[in-house]
């Protein structure tokens, strides 16, 4: 299945797949690698995803 970048930004903005694409992991192969990186991003933590779920994910 081929998904246009425009469609990725529209429909998959909050998905783990889109995070992996943003971190340049090919085809989102590592399921949560982008999320693990974002945990240490202060902007990402600001919205409450990092600090509250770091134990469950790491």
Backbone bond lengths (Angstrom), bond angles and torsions (degrees), N, CA, C in turn:
res aa  C-N    CA-C-N  psi(-1)  N-CA   C-N-CA  omega(-1)  CA-C   N-CA-C  phi
1 X - - - 1.455 - - 1.524 109.49 -
2 X 1.298 116.51 130.39 1.459 121.41 179.70 1.520 108.98 -105.27
3 X 1.323 116.36 127.13 1.460 121.46 -179.93 1.519 108.34 -117.92
4 X 1.313 115.76 125.86 1.461 119.50 178.98 1.515 110.25 -67.61
5 X 1.333 116.04 151.14 1.464 120.25 -179.86 1.520 110.35 -59.42
6 X 1.328 116.20 -39.22 1.462 119.94 178.55 1.531 111.03 -59.05
7 X 1.335 115.66 -42.75 1.453 120.13 179.80 1.523 111.07 -69.08
8 X 1.339 116.97 -35.81 1.462 119.81 176.55 1.520 110.69 -59.20
9 X 1.324 116.67 -45.50 1.453 119.77 -178.86 1.519 111.08 -65.16
10 X 1.321 116.59 -31.85 1.460 120.21 -175.79 1.522 111.88 -80.34
11 X 1.341 116.72 -46.58 1.455 119.92 -168.89 1.522 114.05 -103.07
12 X 1.321 117.55 -19.15 1.460 119.97 -174.77 1.521 111.89 -122.06
13 X 1.320 115.94 26.89 1.463 119.63 -173.19 1.522 111.72 -60.99
14 X 1.324 117.72 -34.95 1.464 120.66 -173.82 1.519 112.58 -107.09
15 X 1.331 117.22 12.95 1.459 119.13 -177.07 1.524 111.29 -92.74
16 X 1.316 116.18 159.15 1.462 120.60 176.66 1.522 110.46 -62.52
17 X 1.336 116.29 -34.24 1.465 119.63 179.01 1.517 110.77 -60.91
18 X 1.319 117.23 -45.33 1.461 120.70 -179.33 1.526 110.94 -66.10
19 X 1.328 117.09 -35.51 1.466 119.85 177.60 1.524 110.45 -64.07
20 X 1.326 117.29 -40.49 1.457 120.19 179.05 1.519 110.84 -65.32
21 X 1.325 117.36 -39.82 1.457 120.28 177.49 1.526 109.33 -62.83
22 X 1.326 117.11 -40.47 1.456 121.03 179.08 1.517 112.35 -64.55
23 X 1.327 116.56 -31.50 1.469 120.81 178.59 1.527 111.36 -91.23
24 X 1.348 116.61 9.75 1.467 122.24 176.74 1.528 113.31 65.47
25 X 1.325 117.07 30.92 1.458 119.82 169.05 1.525 107.64 -87.71
26 X 1.337 118.52 123.35 1.468 120.91 -171.67 1.521 112.35 -62.74
27 X 1.331 115.11 126.61 1.466 122.85 174.14 1.528 112.75 59.61
28 X 1.318 117.63 18.56 1.458 119.67 -178.96 1.511 112.04 60.96
29 X 1.335 117.51 36.28 1.459 121.14 -171.87 1.526 112.02 -64.61
30 X 1.330 117.56 -39.46 1.458 120.22 177.26 1.524 108.48 -86.88
31 X 1.307 116.03 110.34 1.459 120.82 -163.49 1.520 113.56 -53.82
32 X 1.347 117.79 -44.96 1.459 119.07 -175.89 1.523 112.71 -123.85
33 X 1.301 118.16 19.43 1.458 119.81 -176.55 1.524 111.69 -62.55
34 X 1.330 116.79 -40.53 1.458 119.74 178.39 1.507 111.59 -62.35
35 X 1.338 116.75 -38.40 1.454 120.23 179.83 1.520 110.80 -67.59
36 X 1.330 117.01 -39.66 1.466 119.64 178.44 1.520 110.69 -60.92
37 X 1.323 116.80 -39.72 1.459 119.22 178.28 1.520 110.82 -67.32
38 X 1.318 117.21 -39.11 1.454 120.62 -177.18 1.520 112.57 -68.02
39 X 1.333 117.50 -23.34 1.461 120.45 178.68 1.526 110.15 -58.01
40 X 1.317 116.47 -34.19 1.459 120.08 -177.49 1.528 112.15 -92.09
41 X 1.322 116.75 9.12 1.461 122.15 178.23 1.525 108.48 -94.80
42 X 1.334 118.79 117.30 1.472 121.57 -176.04 1.518 112.87 -56.60
43 X 1.335 116.99 -35.56 1.465 119.61 179.29 1.519 110.11 -65.82
44 X 1.323 116.23 -37.83 1.459 120.98 179.31 1.526 110.26 -68.87
45 X 1.348 116.30 -41.77 1.467 120.37 179.12 1.522 111.44 -63.79
46 X 1.328 116.65 -29.54 1.458 120.63 -177.32 1.525 111.68 -57.25
47 X 1.340 116.13 -29.61 1.456 119.93 -178.32 1.528 112.37 -90.25
48 X 1.347 116.78 3.52 1.455 120.09 171.62 1.511 115.56 89.14
49 X 1.337 118.31 8.58 1.458 118.79 -178.87 1.523 111.66 -86.15
50 X 1.335 116.65 -31.59 1.457 119.60 -172.46 1.509 113.34 -77.12
51 X 1.339 116.49 -58.44 1.453 119.85 -171.32 1.520 111.80 -68.58
52 X 1.339 117.52 -31.07 1.454 119.40 -174.46 1.520 112.47 -80.78
53 X 1.333 117.45 -22.32 1.459 119.42 -173.83 1.522 113.19 -121.32
54 X 1.334 116.96 11.87 1.467 118.93 -173.29 1.530 111.13 -66.73
55 X 1.319 118.49 -34.52 1.470 119.85 179.89 1.521 111.04 -67.67
56 X 1.323 116.35 -41.11 1.457 119.57 -175.97 1.523 111.68 -69.41
57 X 1.331 116.80 -32.00 1.454 119.58 -173.20 1.519 111.58 -93.04
58 X 1.323 117.95 -41.85 1.458 120.86 179.20 1.528 108.84 -80.62
